[in-house]
Amino acid sequence: MQITMLEARDLPEAWFLCLRKMLTQGREYTIDRGSNVGHRRKELDFIVLQVKHPSDRPLVPDVPQGVPPPSSMEYVENYLQYLMTSLKADKEQYTYGEDLADQIPEVIKIYKECGHNTNQGFMAVGSRESIKLPDPPCLRGIDTRVMNGKLNFIAYFRSWDLWAGFPSNLAGMQLLKEYMASEIGVEDGELIALSKGLHLYDYAWDIARTAVAWDNVRTVAGEQPTLPGFKWWL
């Protein structure tokens, strides 16, 4: 397996770096089981992504006009209740929050009462019964580490949709981390994500290329470009 290691300044940069890597090095295959059976997707074998300053705003990436935004802060704020509380809609197979809600205060308690030098601040998602679900949870755990007075998250995704999932997942997780850091009484730290299933569905290949091309222009210009007539299907 090819291990991809990326370091990003903030969450939007992390997304664009992953898009570039996916479009150039992602392995293409047809899905036999899981979401979108029969469709093709590009996938990185295994990725280790380190975001050094995940609290820098904005938390979600900008995209050019005509490209559907992968997320928004309004969506993330709504998503947060499914990450931090046990709220669950009638037809939902699972939410991350139904597992995390009881573990979040326990991790805070561990650090406040026992000190920072411990390896036990791990929050698990899913159970041995999850394998029987048509679509098991993608996020399987968030590990934590307080180091140098900062709370860091290390998250593992068994499968991870780069376009529609990544921006909302990490933005929501960052807000959770900021809350926990405040409760523990430490500063906010890094966000590290690992996955052997970071992927991009075929429906998003063209819009991903457009977003990356736009970001390349923006990076060279050093500012948000104004591109009259910029067509997302190029």
mmCIF file of the C-alpha atoms, coordinates in Angstrom:
data_MODEL
# 
_entry.id   MODEL 
# 
loop_
_atom_site.group_PDB 
_atom_site.id 
_atom_site.type_symbol 
_atom_site.label_atom_id 
_atom_site.label_alt_id 
_atom_site.label_comp_id 
_atom_site.label_asym_id 
_atom_site.label_entity_id 
_atom_site.label_seq_id 
_atom_site.pdbx_PDB_ins_code 
_atom_site.Cartn_x 
_atom_site.Cartn_y 
_atom_site.Cartn_z 
_atom_site.occupancy 
_atom_site.B_iso_or_equiv 
_atom_site.pdbx_formal_charge 
_atom_site.auth_seq_id 
_atom_site.auth_comp_id 
_atom_site.auth_asym_id 
_atom_site.auth_atom_id 
_atom_site.pdbx_PDB_model_num 
ATOM 1   C CA . MET A 1 1   ? 0.000   0.000  0.000   1.00 0.00 ? 1   MET A CA 1 
ATOM 2   C CA . GLN A 1 2   ? 1.122   3.514  -0.813  1.00 0.00 ? 2   GLN A CA 1 
ATOM 3   C CA . ILE A 1 3   ? 1.204   5.723  2.294   1.00 0.00 ? 3   ILE A CA 1 
ATOM 4   C CA . THR A 1 4   ? 0.455   9.384  1.589   1.00 0.00 ? 4   THR A CA 1 
ATOM 5   C CA . MET A 1 5   ? 1.592   11.922 4.172   1.00 0.00 ? 5   MET A CA 1 
ATOM 6   C CA . LEU A 1 6   ? 0.365   15.507 3.904   1.00 0.00 ? 6   LEU A CA 1 
ATOM 7   C CA . GLU A 1 7   ? 0.871   18.532 6.128   1.00 0.00 ? 7   GLU A CA 1 
ATOM 8   C CA . ALA A 1 8   ? -1.509  21.480 5.867   1.00 0.00 ? 8   ALA A CA 1 
ATOM 9   C CA . ARG A 1 9   ? -1.763  24.867 7.502   1.00 0.00 ? 9   ARG A CA 1 
ATOM 10  C CA . ASP A 1 10  ? -5.551  24.910 7.942   1.00 0.00 ? 10  ASP A CA 1 
ATOM 11  C CA . LEU A 1 11  ? -8.634  22.897 7.003   1.00 0.00 ? 11  LEU A CA 1 
ATOM 12  C CA . PRO A 1 12  ? -9.323  24.488 3.581   1.00 0.00 ? 12  PRO A CA 1 
ATOM 13  C CA . GLU A 1 13  ? -5.708  23.956 2.527   1.00 0.00 ? 13  GLU A CA 1 
ATOM 14  C CA . ALA A 1 14  ? -5.927  20.346 3.721   1.00 0.00 ? 14  ALA A CA 1 
ATOM 15  C CA . TRP A 1 15  ? -8.942  19.758 1.470   1.00 0.00 ? 15  TRP A CA 1 
ATOM 16  C CA . PHE A 1 16  ? -7.297  21.225 -1.624  1.00 0.00 ? 16  PHE A CA 1 
ATOM 17  C CA . LEU A 1 17  ? -4.069  19.294 -0.987  1.00 0.00 ? 17  LEU A CA 1 
ATOM 18  C CA . CYS A 1 18  ? -6.060  16.067 -0.756  1.00 0.00 ? 18  CYS A CA 1 
ATOM 19  C CA . LEU A 1 19  ? -7.987  16.890 -3.937  1.00 0.00 ? 19  LEU A CA 1 
ATOM 20  C CA . ARG A 1 20  ? -4.721  17.424 -5.843  1.00 0.00 ? 20  ARG A CA 1 
ATOM 21  C CA . LYS A 1 21  ? -3.251  14.188 -4.541  1.00 0.00 ? 21  LYS A CA 1 
ATOM 22  C CA . MET A 1 22  ? -6.438  12.256 -5.291  1.00 0.00 ? 22  MET A CA 1 
ATOM 23  C CA . LEU A 1 23  ? -6.713  13.496 -8.874  1.00 0.00 ? 23  LEU A CA 1 
ATOM 24  C CA . THR A 1 24  ? -3.095  12.645 -9.656  1.00 0.00 ? 24  THR A CA 1 
ATOM 25  C CA . GLN A 1 25  ? -2.493  9.483  -7.617  1.00 0.00 ? 25  GLN A CA 1 
ATOM 26  C CA . GLY A 1 26  ? -5.889  8.060  -6.669  1.00 0.00 ? 26  GLY A CA 1 
ATOM 27  C CA . ARG A 1 27  ? -6.483  4.416  -7.626  1.00 0.00 ? 27  ARG A CA 1 
ATOM 28  C CA . GLU A 1 28  ? -9.595  3.988  -9.764  1.00 0.00 ? 28  GLU A CA 1 
ATOM 29  C CA . TYR A 1 29  ? -11.968 1.072  -9.214  1.00 0.00 ? 29  TYR A CA 1 
ATOM 30  C CA . THR A 1 30  ? -15.630 0.087  -9.403  1.00 0.00 ? 30  THR A CA 1 
ATOM 31  C CA . ILE A 1 31  ? -17.454 -0.298 -6.074  1.00 0.00 ? 31  ILE A CA 1 
ATOM 32  C CA . ASP A 1 32  ? -18.638 -3.863 -5.339  1.00 0.00 ? 32  ASP A CA 1 
ATOM 33  C CA . ARG A 1 33  ? -20.238 -3.150 -1.966  1.00 0.00 ? 33  ARG A CA 1 
ATOM 34  C CA . GLY A 1 34  ? -21.030 0.019  -0.059  1.00 0.00 ? 34  GLY A CA 1 
ATOM 35  C CA . SER A 1 35  ? -22.311 3.425  -1.068  1.00 0.00 ? 35  SER A CA 1 
ATOM 36  C CA . ASN A 1 36  ? -22.921 3.898  -4.807  1.00 0.00 ? 36  ASN A CA 1 
ATOM 37  C CA . VAL A 1 37  ? -22.401 0.275  -5.877  1.00 0.00 ? 37  VAL A CA 1 
ATOM 38  C CA . GLY A 1 38  ? -21.428 0.078  -9.548  1.00 0.00 ? 38  GLY A CA 1 
ATOM 39  C CA . HIS A 1 39  ? -19.979 3.581  -9.628  1.00 0.00 ? 39  HIS A CA 1 
ATOM 40  C CA . ARG A 1 40  ? -16.297 4.339  -9.938  1.00 0.00 ? 40  ARG A CA 1 
ATOM 41  C CA . ARG A 1 41  ? -14.194 6.202  -7.449  1.00 0.00 ? 41  ARG A CA 1 
ATOM 42  C CA . LYS A 1 42  ? -10.613 7.290  -6.964  1.00 0.00 ? 42  LYS A CA 1 
ATOM 43  C CA . GLU A 1 43  ? -9.060  6.315  -3.668  1.00 0.00 ? 43  GLU A CA 1 
ATOM 44  C CA . LEU A 1 44  ? -5.761  6.786  -1.820  1.00 0.00 ? 44  LEU A CA 1 
ATOM 45  C CA . ASP A 1 45  ? -4.407  3.580  -0.255  1.00 0.00 ? 45  ASP A CA 1 
ATOM 46  C CA . PHE A 1 46  ? -3.666  5.137  3.134   1.00 0.00 ? 46  PHE A CA 1 
ATOM 47  C CA . ILE A 1 47  ? -3.361  8.770  4.127   1.00 0.00 ? 47  ILE A CA 1 
ATOM 48  C CA . VAL A 1 48  ? -1.937  10.527 7.161   1.00 0.00 ? 48  VAL A CA 1 
ATOM 49  C CA . LEU A 1 49  ? -3.037  14.161 7.193   1.00 0.00 ? 49  LEU A CA 1 
ATOM 50  C CA . GLN A 1 50  ? -1.621  16.621 9.733   1.00 0.00 ? 50  GLN A CA 1 
ATOM 51  C CA . VAL A 1 51  ? -3.324  20.015 10.077  1.00 0.00 ? 51  VAL A CA 1 
ATOM 52  C CA . LYS A 1 52  ? -1.131  22.351 12.109  1.00 0.00 ? 52  LYS A CA 1 
ATOM 53  C CA . HIS A 1 53  ? -3.579  25.235 12.675  1.00 0.00 ? 53  HIS A CA 1 
ATOM 54  C CA . PRO A 1 54  ? -7.082  23.774 12.241  1.00 0.00 ? 54  PRO A CA 1 
ATOM 55  C CA . SER A 1 55  ? -8.690  26.570 14.275  1.00 0.00 ? 55  SER A CA 1 
ATOM 56  C CA . ASP A 1 56  ? -7.829  29.207 11.651  1.00 0.00 ? 56  ASP A CA 1 
ATOM 57  C CA . ARG A 1 57  ? -10.976 30.517 9.986   1.00 0.00 ? 57  ARG A CA 1 
ATOM 58  C CA . PRO A 1 58  ? -12.668 29.815 7.676   1.00 0.00 ? 58  PRO A CA 1 
ATOM 59  C CA . LEU A 1 59  ? -13.160 26.156 8.584   1.00 0.00 ? 59  LEU A CA 1 
ATOM 60  C CA . VAL A 1 60  ? -14.765 25.202 5.260   1.00 0.00 ? 60  VAL A CA 1 
ATOM 61  C CA . PRO A 1 61  ? -13.215 25.781 1.807   1.00 0.00 ? 61  PRO A CA 1 
ATOM 62  C CA . ASP A 1 62  ? -14.270 28.314 -0.798  1.00 0.00 ? 62  ASP A CA 1 
ATOM 63  C CA . VAL A 1 63  ? -14.990 27.131 -4.343  1.00 0.00 ? 63  VAL A CA 1 
ATOM 64  C CA . PRO A 1 64  ? -15.516 29.046 -7.598  1.00 0.00 ? 64  PRO A CA 1 
ATOM 65  C CA . GLN A 1 65  ? -18.933 30.229 -8.690  1.00 0.00 ? 65  GLN A CA 1 
ATOM 66  C CA . GLY A 1 66  ? -20.775 27.428 -10.454 1.00 0.00 ? 66  GLY A CA 1 
ATOM 67  C CA . VAL A 1 67  ? -19.191 24.652 -8.377  1.00 0.00 ? 67  VAL A CA 1 
ATOM 68  C CA . PRO A 1 68  ? -21.532 23.259 -5.684  1.00 0.00 ? 68  PRO A CA 1 
ATOM 69  C CA . PRO A 1 69  ? -19.969 24.027 -2.275  1.00 0.00 ? 69  PRO A CA 1 
ATOM 70  C CA . PRO A 1 70  ? -18.928 20.849 -0.455  1.00 0.00 ? 70  PRO A CA 1 
ATOM 71  C CA . SER A 1 71  ? -20.121 22.334 2.833   1.00 0.00 ? 71  SER A CA 1 
ATOM 72  C CA . SER A 1 72  ? -21.042 25.534 4.682   1.00 0.00 ? 72  SER A CA 1 
ATOM 73  C CA . MET A 1 73  ? -20.830 26.720 8.267   1.00 0.00 ? 73  MET A CA 1 
ATOM 74  C CA . GLU A 1 74  ? -24.628 26.604 8.466   1.00 0.00 ? 74  GLU A CA 1 
ATOM 75  C CA . TYR A 1 75  ? -24.494 22.913 7.547   1.00 0.00 ? 75  TYR A CA 1 
ATOM 76  C CA . VAL A 1 76  ? -21.613 22.261 9.960   1.00 0.00 ? 76  VAL A CA 1 
ATOM 77  C CA . GLU A 1 77  ? -23.453 23.886 12.856  1.00 0.00 ? 77  GLU A CA 1 
ATOM 78  C CA . ASN A 1 78  ? -26.454 21.642 12.164  1.00 0.00 ? 78  ASN A CA 1 
ATOM 79  C CA . TYR A 1 79  ? -24.165 18.613 11.753  1.00 0.00 ? 79  TYR A CA 1 
ATOM 80  C CA . LEU A 1 80  ? -22.559 19.341 15.128  1.00 0.00 ? 80  LEU A CA 1 
ATOM 81  C CA . GLN A 1 81  ? -25.582 18.042 17.036  1.00 0.00 ? 81  GLN A CA 1 
ATOM 82  C CA . TYR A 1 82  ? -25.119 14.658 15.331  1.00 0.00 ? 82  TYR A CA 1 
ATOM 83  C CA . LEU A 1 83  ? -21.483 14.663 16.441  1.00 0.00 ? 83  LEU A CA 1 
ATOM 84  C CA . MET A 1 84  ? -21.847 15.811 20.045  1.00 0.00 ? 84  MET A CA 1 
ATOM 85  C CA . THR A 1 85  ? -25.321 14.652 21.132  1.00 0.00 ? 85  THR A CA 1 
ATOM 86  C CA . SER A 1 86  ? -27.338 11.437 20.934  1.00 0.00 ? 86  SER A CA 1 
ATOM 87  C CA . LEU A 1 87  ? -29.914 13.017 18.608  1.00 0.00 ? 87  LEU A CA 1 
ATOM 88  C CA . LYS A 1 88  ? -30.926 10.553 15.892  1.00 0.00 ? 88  LYS A CA 1 
ATOM 89  C CA . ALA A 1 89  ? -33.583 10.808 13.185  1.00 0.00 ? 89  ALA A CA 1 
ATOM 90  C CA . ASP A 1 90  ? -36.048 7.934  12.697  1.00 0.00 ? 90  ASP A CA 1 
ATOM 91  C CA . LYS A 1 91  ? -34.533 6.563  9.484   1.00 0.00 ? 91  LYS A CA 1 
ATOM 92  C CA . GLU A 1 92  ? -30.858 7.007  10.385  1.00 0.00 ? 92  GLU A CA 1 
ATOM 93  C CA . GLN A 1 93  ? -28.836 3.828  10.898  1.00 0.00 ? 93  GLN A CA 1 
ATOM 94  C CA . TYR A 1 94  ? -26.453 5.595  13.259  1.00 0.00 ? 94  TYR A CA 1 
ATOM 95  C CA . THR A 1 95  ? -24.972 8.917  14.261  1.00 0.00 ? 95  THR A CA 1 
ATOM 96  C CA . TYR A 1 96  ? -21.488 9.516  15.591  1.00 0.00 ? 96  TYR A CA 1 
ATOM 97  C CA . GLY A 1 97  ? -23.009 11.416 18.487  1.00 0.00 ? 97  GLY A CA 1 
ATOM 98  C CA . GLU A 1 98  ? -24.911 8.427  19.868  1.00 0.00 ? 98  GLU A CA 1 
ATOM 99  C CA . ASP A 1 99  ? -21.512 6.923  20.684  1.00 0.00 ? 99  ASP A CA 1 
ATOM 100 C CA . LEU A 1 100 ? -19.541 10.090 21.393  1.00 0.00 ? 100 LEU A CA 1 
ATOM 101 C CA . ALA A 1 101 ? -22.045 11.956 23.570  1.00 0.00 ? 101 ALA A CA 1 
ATOM 102 C CA . ASP A 1 102 ? -21.279 9.942  26.721  1.00 0.00 ? 102 ASP A CA 1 
ATOM 103 C CA . GLN A 1 103 ? -17.554 9.714  26.039  1.00 0.00 ? 103 GLN A CA 1 
ATOM 104 C CA . ILE A 1 104 ? -16.881 13.429 25.539  1.00 0.00 ? 104 ILE A CA 1 
ATOM 105 C CA . PRO A 1 105 ? -17.489 14.395 29.200  1.00 0.00 ? 105 PRO A CA 1 
ATOM 106 C CA . GLU A 1 106 ? -15.534 11.336 30.363  1.00 0.00 ? 106 GLU A CA 1 
ATOM 107 C CA . VAL A 1 107 ? -12.434 12.370 28.387  1.00 0.00 ? 107 VAL A CA 1 
ATOM 108 C CA . ILE A 1 108 ? -12.733 15.902 29.753  1.00 0.00 ? 108 ILE A CA 1 
ATOM 109 C CA . LYS A 1 109 ? -13.010 14.445 33.271  1.00 0.00 ? 109 LYS A CA 1 
ATOM 110 C CA . ILE A 1 110 ? -9.926  12.251 32.782  1.00 0.00 ? 110 ILE A CA 1 
ATOM 111 C CA . TYR A 1 111 ? -7.743  15.198 31.814  1.00 0.00 ? 111 TYR A CA 1 
ATOM 112 C CA . LYS A 1 112 ? -9.105  17.511 34.499  1.00 0.00 ? 112 LYS A CA 1 
ATOM 113 C CA . GLU A 1 113 ? -8.924  15.024 37.388  1.00 0.00 ? 113 GLU A CA 1 
ATOM 114 C CA . CYS A 1 114 ? -6.000  12.773 36.457  1.00 0.00 ? 114 CYS A CA 1 
ATOM 115 C CA . GLY A 1 115 ? -3.625  15.062 34.568  1.00 0.00 ? 115 GLY A CA 1 
ATOM 116 C CA . HIS A 1 116 ? -2.503  15.270 30.974  1.00 0.00 ? 116 HIS A CA 1 
ATOM 117 C CA . ASN A 1 117 ? -0.001  12.409 30.768  1.00 0.00 ? 117 ASN A CA 1 
ATOM 118 C CA . THR A 1 118 ? -2.322  9.565  29.813  1.00 0.00 ? 118 THR A CA 1 
ATOM 119 C CA . ASN A 1 119 ? -3.115  7.444  26.741  1.00 0.00 ? 119 ASN A CA 1 
ATOM 120 C CA . GLN A 1 120 ? -6.678  6.662  27.789  1.00 0.00 ? 120 GLN A CA 1 
ATOM 121 C CA . GLY A 1 121 ? -8.530  9.594  26.230  1.00 0.00 ? 121 GLY A CA 1 
ATOM 122 C CA . PHE A 1 122 ? -9.864  7.573  23.280  1.00 0.00 ? 122 PHE A CA 1 
ATOM 123 C CA . MET A 1 123 ? -13.451 7.850  22.012  1.00 0.00 ? 123 MET A CA 1 
ATOM 124 C CA . ALA A 1 124 ? -14.754 4.889  19.997  1.00 0.00 ? 124 ALA A CA 1 
ATOM 125 C CA . VAL A 1 125 ? -17.467 4.957  17.334  1.00 0.00 ? 125 VAL A CA 1 
ATOM 126 C CA . GLY A 1 126 ? -19.420 1.830  16.410  1.00 0.00 ? 126 GLY A CA 1 
ATOM 127 C CA . SER A 1 127 ? -19.440 -1.674 17.881  1.00 0.00 ? 127 SER A CA 1 
ATOM 128 C CA . ARG A 1 128 ? -18.913 -5.275 16.795  1.00 0.00 ? 128 ARG A CA 1 
ATOM 129 C CA . GLU A 1 129 ? -22.490 -5.178 15.486  1.00 0.00 ? 129 GLU A CA 1 
ATOM 130 C CA . SER A 1 130 ? -21.656 -2.328 13.098  1.00 0.00 ? 130 SER A CA 1 
ATOM 131 C CA . ILE A 1 131 ? -20.325 -4.764 10.493  1.00 0.00 ? 131 ILE A CA 1 
ATOM 132 C CA . LYS A 1 132 ? -23.907 -5.966 9.940   1.00 0.00 ? 132 LYS A CA 1 
ATOM 133 C CA . LEU A 1 133 ? -25.183 -2.517 8.930   1.00 0.00 ? 133 LEU A CA 1 
ATOM 134 C CA . PRO A 1 134 ? -25.691 -1.776 5.205   1.00 0.00 ? 134 PRO A CA 1 
ATOM 135 C CA . ASP A 1 135 ? -23.457 1.273  5.724   1.00 0.00 ? 135 ASP A CA 1 
ATOM 136 C CA . PRO A 1 136 ? -21.297 1.004  8.880   1.00 0.00 ? 136 PRO A CA 1 
ATOM 137 C CA . PRO A 1 137 ? -19.956 4.192  10.482  1.00 0.00 ? 137 PRO A CA 1 
ATOM 138 C CA . CYS A 1 138 ? -17.152 5.834  8.509   1.00 0.00 ? 138 CYS A CA 1 
ATOM 139 C CA . LEU A 1 139 ? -15.526 7.523  11.498  1.00 0.00 ? 139 LEU A CA 1 
ATOM 140 C CA . ARG A 1 140 ? -14.402 4.776  13.880  1.00 0.00 ? 140 ARG A CA 1 
ATOM 141 C CA . GLY A 1 141 ? -12.598 6.658  16.597  1.00 0.00 ? 141 GLY A CA 1 
ATOM 142 C CA . ILE A 1 142 ? -11.140 9.910  17.884  1.00 0.00 ? 142 ILE A CA 1 
ATOM 143 C CA . ASP A 1 143 ? -7.994  9.637  19.982  1.00 0.00 ? 143 ASP A CA 1 
ATOM 144 C CA . THR A 1 144 ? -6.826  12.603 22.030  1.00 0.00 ? 144 THR A CA 1 
ATOM 145 C CA . ARG A 1 145 ? -3.542  13.856 23.382  1.00 0.00 ? 145 ARG A CA 1 
ATOM 146 C CA . VAL A 1 146 ? -2.814  16.886 25.530  1.00 0.00 ? 146 VAL A CA 1 
ATOM 147 C CA . MET A 1 147 ? 0.748   17.955 24.845  1.00 0.00 ? 147 MET A CA 1 
ATOM 148 C CA . ASN A 1 148 ? 2.492   21.250 25.585  1.00 0.00 ? 148 ASN A CA 1 
ATOM 149 C CA . GLY A 1 149 ? -0.741  22.632 26.958  1.00 0.00 ? 149 GLY A CA 1 
ATOM 150 C CA . LYS A 1 150 ? -2.737  21.931 23.793  1.00 0.00 ? 150 LYS A CA 1 
ATOM 151 C CA . LEU A 1 151 ? -5.464  19.386 22.981  1.00 0.00 ? 151 LEU A CA 1 
ATOM 152 C CA . ASN A 1 152 ? -4.800  17.402 19.795  1.00 0.00 ? 152 ASN A CA 1 
ATOM 153 C CA . PHE A 1 153 ? -7.197  15.072 17.951  1.00 0.00 ? 153 PHE A CA 1 
ATOM 154 C CA . ILE A 1 154 ? -6.202  11.955 16.004  1.00 0.00 ? 154 ILE A CA 1 
ATOM 155 C CA . ALA A 1 155 ? -9.147  10.566 14.027  1.00 0.00 ? 155 ALA A CA 1 
ATOM 156 C CA . TYR A 1 156 ? -9.481  7.376  11.980  1.00 0.00 ? 156 TYR A CA 1 
ATOM 157 C CA . PHE A 1 157 ? -11.942 6.955  9.113   1.00 0.00 ? 157 PHE A CA 1 
ATOM 158 C CA . ARG A 1 158 ? -12.446 3.484  7.632   1.00 0.00 ? 158 ARG A CA 1 
ATOM 159 C CA . SER A 1 159 ? -14.016 5.171  4.574   1.00 0.00 ? 159 SER A CA 1 
ATOM 160 C CA . TRP A 1 160 ? -14.101 8.898  3.836   1.00 0.00 ? 160 TRP A CA 1 
ATOM 161 C CA . ASP A 1 161 ? -15.808 10.858 1.076   1.00 0.00 ? 161 ASP A CA 1 
ATOM 162 C CA . LEU A 1 162 ? -13.372 13.635 0.154   1.00 0.00 ? 162 LEU A CA 1 
ATOM 163 C CA . TRP A 1 163 ? -15.930 15.885 -1.537  1.00 0.00 ? 163 TRP A CA 1 
ATOM 164 C CA . ALA A 1 164 ? -19.092 15.661 0.546   1.00 0.00 ? 164 ALA A CA 1 
ATOM 165 C CA . GLY A 1 165 ? -17.798 14.319 3.865   1.00 0.00 ? 165 GLY A CA 1 
ATOM 166 C CA . PHE A 1 166 ? -14.285 15.632 4.547   1.00 0.00 ? 166 PHE A CA 1 
ATOM 167 C CA . PRO A 1 167 ? -15.036 19.391 4.921   1.00 0.00 ? 167 PRO A CA 1 
ATOM 168 C CA . SER A 1 168 ? -18.030 18.927 7.223   1.00 0.00 ? 168 SER A CA 1 
ATOM 169 C CA . ASN A 1 169 ? -16.417 16.127 9.248   1.00 0.00 ? 169 ASN A CA 1 
ATOM 170 C CA . LEU A 1 170 ? -13.253 18.071 10.023  1.00 0.00 ? 170 LEU A CA 1 
ATOM 171 C CA . ALA A 1 171 ? -14.976 21.409 10.617  1.00 0.00 ? 171 ALA A CA 1 
ATOM 172 C CA . GLY A 1 172 ? -17.393 19.774 13.059  1.00 0.00 ? 172 GLY A CA 1 
ATOM 173 C CA . MET A 1 173 ? -14.590 17.860 14.723  1.00 0.00 ? 173 MET A CA 1 
ATOM 174 C CA . GLN A 1 174 ? -12.608 21.073 15.095  1.00 0.00 ? 174 GLN A CA 1 
ATOM 175 C CA . LEU A 1 175 ? -15.506 22.787 16.857  1.00 0.00 ? 175 LEU A CA 1 
ATOM 176 C CA . LEU A 1 176 ? -15.780 19.779 19.159  1.00 0.00 ? 176 LEU A CA 1 
ATOM 177 C CA . LYS A 1 177 ? -12.050 19.986 19.900  1.00 0.00 ? 177 LYS A CA 1 
ATOM 178 C CA . GLU A 1 178 ? -12.273 23.687 20.704  1.00 0.00 ? 178 GLU A CA 1 
ATOM 179 C CA . TYR A 1 179 ? -15.131 23.004 23.116  1.00 0.00 ? 179 TYR A CA 1 
ATOM 180 C CA . MET A 1 180 ? -13.257 20.182 24.850  1.00 0.00 ? 180 MET A CA 1 
ATOM 181 C CA . ALA A 1 181 ? -10.038 22.218 25.078  1.00 0.00 ? 181 ALA A CA 1 
ATOM 182 C CA . SER A 1 182 ? -11.964 25.037 26.755  1.00 0.00 ? 182 SER A CA 1 
ATOM 183 C CA . GLU A 1 183 ? -13.554 22.635 29.246  1.00 0.00 ? 183 GLU A CA 1 
ATOM 184 C CA . ILE A 1 184 ? -10.227 20.982 30.041  1.00 0.00 ? 184 ILE A CA 1 
ATOM 185 C CA . GLY A 1 185 ? -8.520  24.361 30.408  1.00 0.00 ? 185 GLY A CA 1 
ATOM 186 C CA . VAL A 1 186 ? -5.928  24.003 27.651  1.00 0.00 ? 186 VAL A CA 1 
ATOM 187 C CA . GLU A 1 187 ? -5.352  25.566 24.238  1.00 0.00 ? 187 GLU A CA 1 
ATOM 188 C CA . ASP A 1 188 ? -6.518  24.150 20.925  1.00 0.00 ? 188 ASP A CA 1 
ATOM 189 C CA . GLY A 1 189 ? -3.977  21.985 19.119  1.00 0.00 ? 189 GLY A CA 1 
ATOM 190 C CA . GLU A 1 190 ? -3.482  20.018 15.919  1.00 0.00 ? 190 GLU A CA 1 
ATOM 191 C CA . LEU A 1 191 ? -5.882  17.770 14.039  1.00 0.00 ? 191 LEU A CA 1 
ATOM 192 C CA . ILE A 1 192 ? -4.509  14.566 12.524  1.00 0.00 ? 192 ILE A CA 1 
ATOM 193 C CA . ALA A 1 193 ? -6.673  12.318 10.364  1.00 0.00 ? 193 ALA A CA 1 
ATOM 194 C CA . LEU A 1 194 ? -5.903  8.846  9.039   1.00 0.00 ? 194 LEU A CA 1 
ATOM 195 C CA . SER A 1 195 ? -7.811  6.737  6.539   1.00 0.00 ? 195 SER A CA 1 
ATOM 196 C CA . LYS A 1 196 ? -7.339  3.719  4.319   1.00 0.00 ? 196 LYS A CA 1 
ATOM 197 C CA . GLY A 1 197 ? -10.418 4.772  2.373   1.00 0.00 ? 197 GLY A CA 1 
ATOM 198 C CA . LEU A 1 198 ? -10.241 8.467  1.449   1.00 0.00 ? 198 LEU A CA 1 
ATOM 199 C CA . HIS A 1 199 ? -12.041 8.605  -1.891  1.00 0.00 ? 199 HIS A CA 1 
ATOM 200 C CA . LEU A 1 200 ? -13.646 10.768 -4.556  1.00 0.00 ? 200 LEU A CA 1 
ATOM 201 C CA . TYR A 1 201 ? -16.728 9.514  -6.424  1.00 0.00 ? 201 TYR A CA 1 
ATOM 202 C CA . ASP A 1 202 ? -16.824 9.770  -10.200 1.00 0.00 ? 202 ASP A CA 1 
ATOM 203 C CA . TYR A 1 203 ? -19.605 12.374 -10.111 1.00 0.00 ? 203 TYR A CA 1 
ATOM 204 C CA . ALA A 1 204 ? -17.152 14.781 -8.448  1.00 0.00 ? 204 ALA A CA 1 
ATOM 205 C CA . TRP A 1 205 ? -14.074 14.295 -10.647 1.00 0.00 ? 205 TRP A CA 1 
ATOM 206 C CA . ASP A 1 206 ? -14.779 17.160 -13.017 1.00 0.00 ? 206 ASP A CA 1 
ATOM 207 C CA . ILE A 1 207 ? -15.866 19.641 -10.364 1.00 0.00 ? 207 ILE A CA 1 
ATOM 208 C CA . ALA A 1 208 ? -12.816 18.688 -8.295  1.00 0.00 ? 208 ALA A CA 1 
ATOM 209 C CA . ARG A 1 209 ? -10.539 19.466 -11.249 1.00 0.00 ? 209 ARG A CA 1 
ATOM 210 C CA . THR A 1 210 ? -12.244 22.833 -11.640 1.00 0.00 ? 210 THR A CA 1 
ATOM 211 C CA . ALA A 1 211 ? -11.894 23.649 -7.927  1.00 0.00 ? 211 ALA A CA 1 
ATOM 212 C CA . VAL A 1 212 ? -8.201  22.725 -7.972  1.00 0.00 ? 212 VAL A CA 1 
ATOM 213 C CA . ALA A 1 213 ? -7.535  24.782 -11.118 1.00 0.00 ? 213 ALA A CA 1 
ATOM 214 C CA . TRP A 1 214 ? -9.287  27.762 -9.508  1.00 0.00 ? 214 TRP A CA 1 
ATOM 215 C CA . ASP A 1 215 ? -7.282  27.355 -6.303  1.00 0.00 ? 215 ASP A CA 1 
ATOM 216 C CA . ASN A 1 216 ? -4.055  27.207 -8.330  1.00 0.00 ? 216 ASN A CA 1 
ATOM 217 C CA . VAL A 1 217 ? -4.904  30.577 -9.888  1.00 0.00 ? 217 VAL A CA 1 
ATOM 218 C CA . ARG A 1 218 ? -5.810  31.968 -6.479  1.00 0.00 ? 218 ARG A CA 1 
ATOM 219 C CA . THR A 1 219 ? -2.552  30.734 -4.969  1.00 0.00 ? 219 THR A CA 1 
ATOM 220 C CA . VAL A 1 220 ? -0.449  32.299 -7.729  1.00 0.00 ? 220 VAL A CA 1 
ATOM 221 C CA . ALA A 1 221 ? -2.382  35.568 -7.517  1.00 0.00 ? 221 ALA A CA 1 
ATOM 222 C CA . GLY A 1 222 ? -2.126  35.589 -3.749  1.00 0.00 ? 222 GLY A CA 1 
ATOM 223 C CA . GLU A 1 223 ? -5.781  36.475 -3.404  1.00 0.00 ? 223 GLU A CA 1 
ATOM 224 C CA . GLN A 1 224 ? -9.305  35.420 -4.326  1.00 0.00 ? 224 GLN A CA 1 
ATOM 225 C CA . PRO A 1 225 ? -9.397  35.583 -8.147  1.00 0.00 ? 225 PRO A CA 1 
ATOM 226 C CA . THR A 1 226 ? -12.170 37.178 -10.142 1.00 0.00 ? 226 THR A CA 1 
ATOM 227 C CA . LEU A 1 227 ? -12.653 35.035 -13.201 1.00 0.00 ? 227 LEU A CA 1 
ATOM 228 C CA . PRO A 1 228 ? -15.466 36.308 -15.449 1.00 0.00 ? 228 PRO A CA 1 
ATOM 229 C CA . GLY A 1 229 ? -17.017 33.490 -17.425 1.00 0.00 ? 229 GLY A CA 1 
ATOM 230 C CA . PHE A 1 230 ? -15.127 30.794 -15.458 1.00 0.00 ? 230 PHE A CA 1 
ATOM 231 C CA . LYS A 1 231 ? -16.858 27.531 -16.372 1.00 0.00 ? 231 LYS A CA 1 
ATOM 232 C CA . TRP A 1 232 ? -16.963 24.747 -13.782 1.00 0.00 ? 232 TRP A CA 1 
ATOM 233 C CA . TRP A 1 233 ? -17.029 22.018 -16.438 1.00 0.00 ? 233 TRP A CA 1 
ATOM 234 C CA . LEU A 1 234 ? -13.610 22.906 -17.909 1.00 0.00 ? 234 LEU A CA 1 
# 
